[in-house]
């Protein structure tokens, strides 16, 4: 028969596992300086992101792939201005793809950080 102390200890350990296991970081993207409608630089707040792609407003698929640059930045240069707001699809290095809908608005400002509804 388990003592009250061991039951209390087990309950506390489970509560801590639940509390720390459910802690997540909200995903944000900062639009880099110099960004404009056809040149986009994004810096996510989480380093475990790879394979970043963009879908334009009204688009059917993620047709633009960003190039990974220094210091965790992702860059896209297009000939024509992009149609905003933009959806971002990315892979996590732990596996799987995630999609953040309408993250970068049409009236974005370089240097601004935009929050997604996703947590990593």
C-alpha positions in Angstrom: 0.0 0.0 0.0 1.4 3.4 -1.0 2.0 6.0 1.6 0.4 9.4 1.4 3.9 10.9 0.9 4.6 8.7 -2.2 1.2 9.5 -3.7 1.8 13.3 -3.1 5.2 13.0 -4.6 3.9 11.2 -7.7 1.0 13.7 -8.1 3.5 16.6 -7.9 5.8 15.0 -10.4 2.9 14.4 -12.9 1.7 18.0 -12.4 5.2 19.3 -13.2 5.5 17.2 -16.3 2.2 18.4 -17.5 3.0 22.1 -16.8 6.5 22.0 -18.4 5.4 19.7 -21.2 2.7 22.0 -22.3 4.9 25.1 -22.3 5.4 26.3 -25.8 6.8 29.3 -27.5 4.5 31.4 -29.8 5.9 31.6 -33.3 6.6 35.0 -34.7 8.2 36.3 -37.9 10.0 39.6 -38.0 10.0 41.4 -41.4 13.6 42.4 -42.1 14.8 45.9 -42.9 14.8 46.6 -46.7 11.8 44.4 -47.2 9.3 45.6 -49.8 6.5 44.0 -51.9 8.9 42.0 -54.1 11.8 41.5 -51.6 11.0 39.8 -48.4 13.3 39.0 -45.5 11.8 37.0 -42.6 13.4 36.1 -39.3 11.5 33.6 -37.2 11.9 33.6 -33.5 12.6 29.9 -33.5 15.7 28.3 -35.0 14.2 24.9 -35.6 12.5 26.0 -38.8 13.5 24.8 -42.3 12.0 24.8 -45.9 10.1 28.0 -45.7 7.5 28.6 -48.5 5.0 31.4 -49.2 1.5 31.3 -50.6 0.1 34.6 -51.9 -3.3 35.9 -51.0 -5.8 34.1 -53.3 -3.1 31.5 -54.4 -3.8 27.8 -54.7 -0.4 26.6 -53.6 2.9 27.5 -51.9 4.7 28.6 -55.0 7.5 30.6 -53.6 10.5 29.1 -51.7 12.6 31.3 -49.5 16.3 30.9 -49.3 18.0 30.4 -45.9 20.5 33.1 -45.1 22.8 34.1 -42.3 21.6 34.5 -38.8 18.4 32.6 -39.2 17.0 34.8 -42.0 14.8 33.6 -44.9 14.8 35.7 -48.1 12.6 35.9 -51.2 13.1 38.0 -54.3 10.4 38.2 -56.9 10.1 40.1 -60.2 6.5 41.2 -59.4 5.2 42.4 -56.1 3.7 39.6 -53.9 -0.1 39.6 -53.2 -0.5 40.1 -49.4 -1.5 38.8 -46.8 1.0 35.9 -47.0 0.6 32.4 -45.7 3.8 30.7 -44.6 4.4 27.0 -44.7 7.6 25.6 -43.0 9.1 22.4 -41.9 10.3 21.9 -38.4 13.6 20.2 -37.9 11.9 17.7 -35.6 9.6 16.7 -38.5 6.4 17.7 -40.1 5.1 20.8 -41.8 3.1 23.6 -40.3 1.1 26.5 -41.9 0.7 30.0 -40.5 -2.2 31.6 -42.3 -2.2 35.3 -43.3 0.9 36.2 -41.2 2.4 39.0 -43.2 -0.3 41.7 -43.9 -0.5 43.9 -47.0 0.5 46.9 -45.0 3.5 45.3 -43.4 6.3 47.4 -42.0 10.0 46.4 -42.2 11.3 45.8 -38.7 7.9 44.7 -37.4 7.3 41.3 -35.7 4.1 39.5 -36.6 2.7 36.9 -34.3 1.1 33.7 -35.6 -1.5 31.5 -33.9 1.1 28.6 -33.8 3.3 27.5 -31.0 6.3 25.4 -31.4 
